[in-house]
Structure formats: structure tokens, C-alpha cells
């Protein structure tokens, strides 16, 4: 590789300088960003709490008045009780200072009693109020809150109407002086100069810490309406805008649910973001100090590192090209020397790892993965010939010969590839040893060369999963006019296991009667059938549903052997060469009857 013309001194001076300054700047920027975000979250929370508190207190204020009004319309109107109702009204005026006047309306909509702090009281049949919006609203919803209006174009008022629980109780309509809400708003302080205010749907001011703004009625209504629109559009989040006085503020709004007013909590932006500005000033001071420190440090380290760095650079280049035998020597008596030692150790480990990986990859081309791992990581004596109890499983595709005679080569290869992948995946999942593929046949061993617990149980589960996996593929093949099935045979017994072959090709295999028996059972099995020898049956009968299909002559055996089949879903058990009768299928043992139910004549057919 062509070396750059730029001096290593310059390169490492710049590198070290940037390595110090850039993280410092990034850290400061990150800190500023997170501080700003946390400040906004805290500000949101504070404004939300204050606005929600004001809204809740306003709701409590109006709910208290509503409940008090409800007491005077508890009972039905009767003749001659106008004076008593007047007394109740006067008592309510004494109890609730915010109520300026109230009218008691009988069920016909006629005003019967009127009491007020500023007008003459009157009793008897008065004006017809049946069409009054307050009466209509109370009859429809039981409680009606009217819009805010200004008497004498100064103080804000609103009307509240409450209907009795029964129509005969009538309706009470009260005028409420909202100036008393000022106490609620004036008590809210956000920081040093932040405050809250209340506006109605039209943007008119209802309550403000500066009560003179409220008493001036429509003065500044346009600014409050604009502020309400901007803050409400933020959907409950704080937003930076200009306040009613034209200065930048951070504001948040909450709706008072019963009366439909908007409570706005705001804080001047200068005060709200003061902590952010202080953090930025500290960060700039830290960055300035860091730049000076980085200049000194980079110059000193660049002078000390350019020689060893060149050696390391050359060593990395050689290792990258695969020269794992390359070593470097640095005698600096510091961490660079330790780095050189670790570099040499790393090169040796990489060389060993590469050699090991190459050996395993070569072995996996000829051996099962478990065998290849044993060859590399274990005593190779485990692969020598030895006698071991194994479970042999053979599988074979049904109808494959006829299929391959008429199918195109690419179709045959595609089917075999899908078949091999399914068998390989199931075998690996059960940690078994895939001995070989032979065309459309497969041989699998359990308990060799890797020993396992309950090999018979593991083998039968492997056979069932293998049959399920291939049958799933067979359904897909049959849908494409490829009539292919799959049969499985499984047997357990002693066998001689080990590697056979010569130095250019080794195969791990098993030899013995158990292998021949599993192969013969596979030959007898029909599509979707798993045939099992008596030894495996004896080990798994308490956990797997099996049923005998009778004694069958096995090639190479002097006498007939009783063969068992895995019962799947209590359905019919296929039998080679004949149809089953109920007498042919019997439980393995008396204690196994609950797992291998007898087939009915219909099932046997």
C-alpha cells in the first residue's frame, strides 16, 4: 500500500486534537440538548400542574354553586309557599357570596320568586320564562351554564340554571359574579413572574392576576383570543409564543370541563430558559479549556507515538493480508510495548483460529456436524470402532422412482433439496447424527457418537417430527402433481460405530443388525407411516401411542417379528399389503391401552 506523503506527526497531532475536541464538543452539545429537553419537560409538567390545578378549582367553584342551587329545587311547588321559597333564596344569597341574584321558576315556566343583592325582591306569578335559554337548557340537561357576559361593560358574570330531580320541583336560575375567581388565579405563581389566566370560548378575559384587565372588559380581547388559539393548538403541550403584553412567553392551556373555559398558564421565556443559558455558558467555557488542553496533549503525544504507530500500522496491514506469522517489536517500556505484545498474541491466536476453522470446514464437507466438532475439540478416540447401543432411523420417499422417471431434472433437484433441508433441520434440532443421504433415502443415528439420555424417546420424537416435516412438503408437492410420500423405520440395539474410509474421505457409520432392521422396517412402511421394533416400543410405550400390526417376516431374520406403528390421532394404521381388521390392532400392553385406543371397524376400513 502506498504510504501518504503527509507526516505521521501531523496526522497524529490532528487525530489526537480532534479525538479530544470533537468528543468534548459533542458531549457539550449532547448535554445542552438533554438539558434543554429536560427543562422543557419540567416546564411542561409545572405549567400542566398549575393550569390543571386552576381548572380543578374553577370546576370545584362552579360545582359548589350548582350543588347549593340544587337544594332550593328539591321539593315540588305547592300553593302558598312563595314566601318560604323567598326565605330559602335569601338564605342561599347569604351562604354563597358569588350569587348576585336568583329566580325560582315553577314547572310551568313562570317566575314565582326573585331575590337579588342589587334589585328589589319580588314574589308571586311573574314573567313567563319558559322560552328563556337557561330554563330550556336546564330542562334538557338538568344543569345549564350560560356564556360569560359583562354587566355595565366591566365585571364578568354568568348564569347557572339547575332543574330539580323531578319536573314538579321547578328550576332555579342564578346570576354569578365571576370576579371571585380572581382569588383562584391570583394565588398561582409560576417561577418568579409566571401566572395563569382564564378566557372563555370567544377569547374574552374572565380572570387574570391583574384584575384591572378583567374590569376593562373587552380591552385586549383580541390578544387573549390569539393567545388562546395558539396555545390550544398545541394539544396540552407547552408552546413558545408572545403573551398578552407582547413579550415572549412559554404557555400551556387546560380546558375547564364543565364551563368550557380555557385556563392558560404562562411563564416569560427569559425566565423559563435561564437554566439553559447558564448550561450553555458553562459548556462554552469547558470547550475553550478543552481546546487548549487538546493542543498541548496532541503535540506531546504525536512526538512520542509516530515511530511505534508506524510499526503497528505496518503490522495491521500484514495481518489484513493474511500474514498471521508476522510479529512486531517495540521497546518503549510503556503501554505501546504492551500493545505490541498483545498484537503478537492476537496474530498467533488468529493463525490458530484460522487453521482450526479450515480443518472443521474441511471435515464438515464429509462428516456430520457433531462428528466434525468431536474430531476438532475432543479425543479422536471417540470415533474409533466401538460397540454402543444406538437408535437407527431410516426414511425413504414413496413414489420417488416413478416421479423421477417422468419429471424434469431441475424439478427433481428442487424436490430433493427441499427434502434434504427439512430432514437436516429436524435432525439438528434433536441433536442426532445425520449419517448419509442416499438418493431419496436417509439414515440417522441417535446416541452415537454423542451420547444422550433416553435415546429411544429422543429417536421416536425425531421420527415423528421428521415424518411431520416431510408430510408438510408432500402436501405441497402433491399440489404440484408430484405424488410423493414418506415412510420411516426405527429400531434400537447394539451396533459397531466408527469411521470408515481412507485418508481422503472418511464416513462415520454404524454396522449391525439394528441398522438392517431399521432399513427393513422403512421398506415395509407406507406413506405417512412410522414402524417401530419391539425394543423401542418397550422404552416409549408409556409416552407415545403405539399399536401392534402383527408379526411380519423380516428379510434376514429366521422368524417373524412383531412390528408396531405410531398411532396418529387415533386414525387408521396403514398396513403393508393388506387392509387392517380390528383384531389386527391391539395395545402393546395392558397399561398402554389408554395411549393406543382400539380402532373401530369404520376406522379400520
C-alpha positions in Angstrom: 0.0 0.0 0.0 1.4 3.4 -0.9 2.2 5.5 2.2 0.7 9.0 2.3 3.1 11.9 1.9 1.7 13.7 5.0 3.9 13.3 8.1 2.8 11.0 10.8 3.5 13.8 13.2 0.9 15.9 11.5 -1.6 13.1 11.2 -1.5 12.1 14.8 -1.3 15.6 16.0 -4.6 16.3 14.2 -6.0 13.0 15.2 -5.3 13.4 18.9 -6.5 17.0 18.8 -9.8 16.0 17.1 -10.1 13.0 19.4 -10.2 15.3 22.4 -12.0 18.3 21.0 -14.8 16.6 19.0 -16.0 14.3 21.8 -15.8 17.3 24.1 -18.0 19.4 21.7 -20.3 16.5 21.1 -20.6 15.9 24.8 -21.3 19.5 25.5 -23.9 19.7 22.6 -25.5 16.5 23.9 -25.6 17.8 27.4 -27.1 21.0 26.2 -29.7 19.2 24.2 -30.7 16.9 27.0 -30.7 19.8 29.5 -33.0 21.7 27.1 -35.3 18.7 26.7 -35.4 18.0 30.5 -36.1 21.7 31.0 -38.9 21.7 28.6 -40.3 18.5 30.2 -40.1 20.1 33.6 -41.6 23.3 32.3 -44.4 21.3 30.7 -45.1 19.5 33.9 -45.1 22.7 36.0 -47.4 24.5 33.7 -49.6 21.5 33.3 -49.9 21.1 37.1 -50.7 24.8 37.7 -53.2 25.0 34.8 -54.8 21.8 35.9 -55.0 22.9 39.5 -56.7 26.2 38.4 -59.1 24.3 36.2 -60.0 21.9 39.0 -60.5 24.7 41.5 -62.7 26.6 39.0 -64.7 23.4 38.5 -65.0 23.0 42.3 -66.2 26.6 42.5 -68.9 26.1 39.9 -69.8 22.6 41.2 -70.2 24.1 44.7 -72.6 26.7 43.4 -74.5 24.1 41.4 -74.9 21.9 44.4 -76.1 24.8 46.6 -78.7 25.8 43.9 -79.9 22.2 43.8 -81.0 22.4 47.5 -83.7 25.0 46.7 -85.4 22.8 44.0 -85.6 19.6 45.9 -89.3 19.6 46.6 -92.4 20.2 44.3 -94.1 23.5 44.2 -97.2 23.8 46.3 -99.8 26.6 46.7 -98.9 29.3 49.2 -95.2 28.6 49.6 -93.8 31.5 47.7 -92.7 33.2 50.9 -90.9 30.1 52.1 -89.1 29.8 48.8 -88.1 33.5 49.1 -86.6 32.8 52.5 -84.7 29.9 51.0 -83.4 32.1 48.3 -82.3 34.8 50.7 -80.5 32.2 52.9 -78.7 31.0 49.7 -77.5 34.5 48.9 -76.0 34.7 52.4 -74.3 31.4 52.1 -72.8 31.9 48.5 -71.4 35.4 48.1 -70.8 34.8 44.3 -74.6 34.6 43.7 -75.9 38.1 42.8 -79.5 37.1 42.1 -81.6 34.1 41.5 -85.0 33.3 40.1 -87.2 30.4 41.1 -89.3 29.1 38.2 -92.3 26.8 38.7 -93.0 23.7 36.5 -95.0 25.9 34.1 -92.0 28.1 33.4 -93.4 31.1 35.3 -91.1 33.1 37.6 -92.5 32.8 41.2 -89.7 34.2 43.3 -86.9 36.6 42.6 -84.2 37.7 45.1 -81.2 39.9 44.5 -78.4 41.8 46.1 -78.8 44.8 43.8 -82.6 44.8 42.8 -85.9 44.6 44.5 -87.1 41.2 45.7 -90.4 40.0 44.4 -92.8 37.1 44.8 -95.9 35.8 43.1 -96.5 35.0 39.5 -94.1 36.9 37.4 -92.8 36.8 33.8 -93.1 33.7 31.6 -89.5 32.3 31.4 -90.4 29.0 29.6 -88.5 30.2 26.5 -85.5 31.5 28.4 -82.4 29.7 27.3 -81.5 29.0 30.9 -84.8 27.2 31.5 -84.7 25.3 28.2 -81.1 24.2 28.9 -81.8 23.1 32.5 -84.9 21.1 31.4 -82.8 19.3 28.7 -79.6 18.7 30.7 -80.6 19.4 34.4 -77.7 21.8 34.7 -77.0 24.7 32.3 -74.0 27.0 32.2 -74.5 30.2 30.3 -72.0 32.3 28.4 -69.9 34.9 30.2 -71.4 38.4 29.9 -70.3 41.8 31.3 -72.6 43.9 33.3 -72.0 47.6 32.9 -69.3 46.5 30.5 -66.9 45.8 33.3 -67.3 42.8 35.7 -67.8 39.3 34.2 -71.0 37.4 35.1 -72.5 34.1 34.0 -75.9 32.4 34.6 -76.3 28.9 36.0 -79.6 27.1 35.9 -80.4 23.9 37.8 -83.5 21.8 37.5 -84.9 19.7 40.3 -84.8 15.9 40.3 -88.5 16.0 39.4 -90.2 18.3 36.9 -92.6 19.4 39.7 -89.7 20.9 41.7 -89.1 23.6 39.1 -85.9 25.4 38.1 -83.6 27.9 39.8 -81.7 30.4 37.6 -78.8 32.3 39.3 -76.5 35.2 38.2 -72.9 34.5 39.3 -70.3 37.2 39.8 -67.1 35.7 38.3 -64.8 38.4 39.9 -64.4 36.0 42.8 -62.5 33.6 40.6 -59.7 36.2 40.7 -58.7 34.8 44.1 -58.0 31.4 42.5 -56.0 32.8 39.7 -54.1 35.4 41.8 -52.8 32.6 44.1 -51.0 30.9 41.2 -47.3 31.7 40.8 -45.1 30.0 38.2 -41.5 30.8 39.0 -40.9 34.5 39.8 -43.1 36.2 37.3 -45.3 33.5 35.7 -49.0 33.4 36.2 -52.3 31.9 35.0 -55.4 33.5 33.3 -58.8 32.3 32.2 -60.6 33.1 28.9 -63.9 31.9 27.5 -64.6 30.4 24.1 -64.8 33.9 22.5 -61.4 34.9 23.8 -62.8 37.4 26.4 -60.8 37.6 29.7 -62.6 36.1 32.7 -59.8 36.1 35.3 -56.3 37.5 35.5 -53.9 38.3 38.4 -54.2 42.0 37.2 -57.9 42.4 37.9 -57.9 45.8 36.1 -57.6 43.9 32.9 -60.8 41.9 33.7 -62.7 45.0 34.8 -61.8 46.7 31.5 -64.0 44.0 29.8 -63.3 43.9 26.0 -59.9 45.7 26.3 -57.2 43.5 24.8 -59.7 40.8 23.9 -58.1 40.2 20.5 -54.7 39.4 22.1 -56.3 37.0 24.6 -58.2 35.3 21.7 -54.9 34.9 19.7 -53.1 33.6 22.7 -55.9 31.0 23.4 -55.8 29.9 19.8 -52.1 29.4 19.7 -51.8 27.6 23.0 -54.9 25.4 22.4 -53.5 24.2 19.1 -50.5 22.6 21.0 -52.9 20.0 22.4 -51.8 20.2 26.0 -48.0 20.8 25.4 -46.1 24.0 26.2 -45.6 26.3 23.3 -43.4 29.4 22.9 -45.4 32.4 21.8 -46.0 36.1 22.7 -48.1 36.9 25.7 -50.9 39.4 26.1 -48.2 42.1 26.7 -46.3 41.2 23.5 -43.3 39.7 25.3 -42.1 36.1 24.6 -43.6 33.5 26.9 -44.0 29.7 27.2 -47.6 28.8 27.7 -49.8 25.8 28.2 -53.6 25.5 28.3 -56.1 23.2 30.0 -59.9 23.2 29.5 -62.2 23.6 32.4 -64.6 20.8 31.5 -67.9 21.9 33.0 -68.0 25.5 31.8 -65.8 25.2 28.6 -63.3 27.9 29.6 -59.6 27.8 28.9 -57.1 28.1 31.7 -53.7 29.3 30.4 -50.5 29.0 32.5 -47.6 31.1 31.1 -44.1 32.0 32.1 -41.8 34.5 30.5 -39.4 32.8 28.1 -36.4 34.8 29.6 -37.1 33.2 33.0 -38.1 29.8 31.7 -34.9 29.2 29.8 -32.4 30.8 32.2 -31.0 27.4 33.3 -30.4 26.5 29.6 -28.4 29.7 29.0 -26.3 29.0 32.2 -25.6 25.5 31.0 -24.5 26.8 27.6 -22.1 29.3 29.2 -20.6 26.6 31.2 -20.2 24.3 28.1 -18.5 27.1 26.1 -16.0 27.6 28.9 -15.3 23.9 29.1 -14.9 23.7 25.3 -12.3 26.6 25.4 -10.3 24.9 28.1 -10.5 21.6 26.3 -9.2 23.1 23.0 -6.1 24.5 24.8 -5.5 21.2 26.6 -6.0 19.2 23.4 -3.4 21.3 21.6 -0.8 20.6 24.3 -1.7 16.9 24.6 -1.8 16.3 20.8 1.6 17.9 20.3 3.2 15.8 23.1 1.7 12.5 22.1 2.4 12.9 18.4 6.1 13.4 19.2 6.1 10.2 21.2 3.9 7.9 19.0 4.9 8.3 15.4 7.6 5.5 15.4 5.6 2.8 17.2 2.4 3.8 15.3 4.2 3.1 12.0 5.2 -0.3 13.2 1.6 -1.1 14.3 0.2 0.3 11.0 2.5 -2.0 9.0 1.7 -5.0 11.2 -2.1 -4.4 10.8 -1.6 -4.2 7.1 0.3 -7.5 7.0 -2.3 -9.2 9.2 -5.1 -7.9 7.0 -3.3 -9.6 4.0 -3.3 -12.9 5.9 0.3 -12.9 7.1 -0.5 -14.2 10.5 3.1 -15.2 11.2 4.2 -11.5 11.2 5.4 -10.1 14.5 6.4 -6.6 15.7 8.9 -5.4 18.3 8.6 -2.2 20.3 10.8 -1.4 23.2 9.2 1.7 24.7 8.7 0.3 28.2 5.1 1.6 28.3 1.6 0.7 27.1 2.8 0.8 23.5 5.1 -2.1 24.2 2.2 -3.9 25.9 0.2 -3.2 22.9 2.8 -4.8 20.7 2.9 -7.9 22.9 -0.9 -8.1 22.7 -0.7 -7.6 18.9 1.7 -10.5 18.6 -0.6 -12.7 20.8 -3.6 -11.7 18.7 -1.7 -12.6 15.5 -0.9 -16.1 16.9 -4.5 -16.6 18.0 -5.8 -15.6 14.6 -3.4 -18.0 12.9 -4.6 -20.8 15.2 -8.2 -19.9 14.8 -7.9 -19.8 11.0 -6.2 -23.3 10.9 -8.9 -24.7 13.2 -11.7 -23.2 11.1 -10.2 -24.6 7.9 -9.9 -28.1 9.4 -13.5 -28.0 10.7 -14.8 -26.7 7.4 -13.0 -29.5 5.5 -14.3 -32.1 7.9 -17.9 -30.8 7.6 -17.8 -31.5 3.9 -17.7 -35.2 4.6 -18.9 -35.7 8.2 -21.9 -34.8 10.2 -21.5 -31.5 12.2 -21.4 -33.3 15.5 -18.7 -35.7 14.3 -16.6 -32.8 12.8 -16.8 -30.9 16.1 -15.7 -34.1 18.0 -12.7 -34.5 15.7 -11.6 -31.0 16.4 -12.4 -30.5 20.1 -12.5 -34.0 21.6 -10.3 -37.0 21.9 -10.4 -38.6 18.4 -10.6 -42.0 20.1 -14.4 -41.4 20.3 -14.5 -42.0 16.5 -12.7 -45.3 16.7 -14.7 -48.5 16.3 -16.7 -49.3 19.4 -19.8 -51.2 20.5 -22.7 -48.9 21.5 -26.5 -49.1 22.0 -27.9 -46.9 19.2 -31.2 -45.9 17.7 -31.2 -46.2 13.9 -33.8 -44.3 11.9 -34.3 -44.8 8.2 -36.5 -42.7 6.0 -37.4 -43.1 2.3 -39.6 -41.3 -0.1 -42.5 -43.2 -1.6 -43.3 -42.9 -5.3 -40.0 -41.1 -5.9 -38.8 -43.6 -8.6 -41.9 -43.1 -10.7 -41.7 -39.3 -10.1 -38.1 -39.1 -11.2 -38.7 -41.1 -14.4 -41.1 -38.5 -15.7 -40.0 -35.2 -14.0 -37.5 -32.7 -15.4 -34.0 -32.7 -13.8 -34.4 -29.3 -12.3 -37.7 -30.3 -10.7 -36.1 -33.5 -9.2 -33.2 -31.5 -7.8 -35.6 -28.9 -6.3 -37.7 -31.6 -4.6 -34.5 -33.3 -3.2 -33.1 -30.0 -2.0 -36.3 -29.2 -0.1 -36.4 -32.8 1.3 -32.8 -32.7 2.5 -33.2 -29.3 4.1 -36.3 -30.5 6.1 -34.5 -33.7 7.2 -31.3 -31.8 8.1 -33.2 -29.2 10.2 -35.2 -31.8 12.2 -32.0 -33.8 12.8 -30.0 -30.8 14.0 -32.9 -29.8 16.3 -32.9 -33.2 18.0 -29.0 -33.3 18.2 -28.9 -36.5 16.2 -26.3 -37.6 13.7 -27.2 -37.5 10.0 -25.2 -40.4 8.6 -26.0 -40.1 5.0 -28.4 -39.2 2.2 -28.7 -41.9 -0.5 -30.9 -40.6 -3.3 -34.3 -40.3 -1.7 -33.3 -42.2 1.5 -31.8 -41.0 4.7 -30.1 -42.6 7.7 -29.9 -41.0 11.1 -28.3 -42.3 14.4 -29.2 -41.3 17.9 -26.8 -41.9 20.9 -23.7 -42.1 18.6 -21.1 -40.6 18.6 -22.6 -38.1 21.0 -24.3 -40.0 23.9 -27.7 -38.7 25.2 -30.3 -39.6 27.8 -33.4 -41.6 26.8 -32.2 -42.3 23.2 -35.3 -44.3 22.4 -37.6 -41.4 23.4 -35.5 -38.9 21.5 -35.4 -41.2 18.5 -39.2 -41.7 18.4 -39.8 -37.9 18.7 -37.2 -37.3 15.9 -39.1 -39.8 13.7 -42.4 -38.2 14.4 -41.1 -34.7 13.7 -39.3 -36.0 10.6 -42.5 -37.5 9.3 -44.4 -34.3 10.0 -41.9 -32.2 8.2 -41.8 -34.3 5.1 -45.6 -34.7 5.0 -45.9 -31.0 5.0 -43.6 -30.9 2.0 -45.5 -33.8 0.4 -48.8 -31.8 0.6 -47.0 -29.0 -1.3 -45.5 -31.5 -3.8 -48.9 -33.2 -4.4 -50.4 -29.9 -5.1 -47.9 -29.6 -7.9 -48.8 -33.1 -9.3 -45.8 -34.7 -7.6 -47.3 -37.9 -6.0 -44.6 -38.5 -3.3 -45.0 -39.9 0.2 -42.6 -40.8 3.1 -42.1 -43.8 5.3 -40.0 -44.3 8.4 -38.5 -47.3 10.2 -36.9 -47.1 13.6 -35.0 -49.8 15.6 -32.8 -49.9 18.7 -30.0 -52.2 19.6 -26.2 -52.7 19.8 -24.1 -51.7 16.8 -20.5 -51.1 15.9 -19.9 -47.4 15.2 -16.9 -45.6 14.0 -15.2 -44.0 11.0 -14.6 -45.9 7.7 -12.8 -44.9 4.6 -9.4 -43.8 3.7 -7.3 -40.6 4.3 -9.0 -38.6 1.5 -12.6 -39.5 2.6 -13.9 -40.6 6.0 -17.5 -41.5 6.9 -18.9 -42.1 10.3 -21.4 -45.0 10.2 -22.9 -47.9 12.1 -22.9 -51.6 11.4 -25.1 -54.3 12.9 -28.5 -56.0 12.9 -30.2 -52.9 14.3 -29.2 -51.0 11.1 -30.6 -53.7 8.9 -33.8 -54.0 10.9 -34.4 -50.2 10.7 -33.9 -50.3 7.0 -36.3 -53.3 6.6 -38.9 -51.6 8.7 -38.5 -48.5 6.5 -39.1 -50.7 3.4 -42.3 -52.1 5.0 -43.6 -48.6 6.0 -46.1 -47.0 3.7 -46.7 -43.3 3.2 -47.1 -41.3 6.5 -46.3 -44.5 8.5 -43.7 -44.9 11.2 -42.9 -48.6 12.0 -41.1 -49.4 15.3 -39.3 -52.5 16.6 -40.2 -54.1 19.9 -37.1 -52.7 21.7 -38.0 -49.1 21.0 -41.6 -49.9 21.8 -40.7 -51.1 25.3 -38.9 -47.9 26.1 -41.5 -45.4 24.8 -44.8 -47.2 25.3 -45.8 -45.1 28.3 -45.3 -41.8 26.5 -46.1 -42.5 22.8 -49.2 -44.0 21.3 -48.2 -47.3 19.6 -50.2 -50.2 18.3 -49.1 -53.6 17.1 -49.8 -54.5 13.4 -48.9 -58.2 13.9 -45.9 -60.3 13.2 -44.2 -59.7 9.9 -41.5 -61.7 8.1 -38.3 -59.6 8.0 -35.7 -60.3 5.4 -32.5 -61.7 7.0 -34.4 -62.9 10.1 -35.2 -66.6 10.9 -38.6 -65.9 12.4 -41.3 -63.3 12.1 -41.0 -60.2 14.2 -43.9 -58.3 15.8 -44.0 -54.8 14.4 -45.6 -51.7 15.9 -46.7 -48.4 14.4 -47.1 -45.0 15.8 -50.8 -44.2 16.3 -51.5 -40.7 15.0 -54.8 -39.0 16.0 -56.4 -42.5 16.7 -56.8 -42.9 12.9 -56.3 -45.9 10.8 -52.8 -47.5 10.8 -51.7 -48.4 7.2 -50.5 -52.0 6.8 -48.2 -53.2 4.1 -50.1 -55.3 1.6 -53.5 -55.6 3.3 -56.3 -53.7 4.9 -56.4 -53.8 8.7 -59.1 -55.5 10.7 -60.0 -54.6 14.3 -58.4 -57.8 15.6 -55.1 -56.9 13.9 -54.6 -53.8 16.0 -54.1 -54.4 19.7 -52.5 -52.5 22.6 -48.8 -53.1 23.3 -49.5 -53.9 27.0 -52.5 -53.7 29.3 -51.1 -50.5 30.9 -50.7 -48.9 27.4 -54.4 -49.2 26.4 -55.0 -45.6 27.4 -52.5 -44.5 24.9 -53.3 -46.8 21.9 -57.1 -46.8 21.5 -58.6 -49.8 19.6 -59.7 -48.9 16.1 -63.4 -49.2 15.3 -64.4 -51.2 12.1 -65.1 -47.8 10.5 -61.5 -46.7 11.3 -60.0 -49.9 10.1 -61.8 -49.6 6.8 
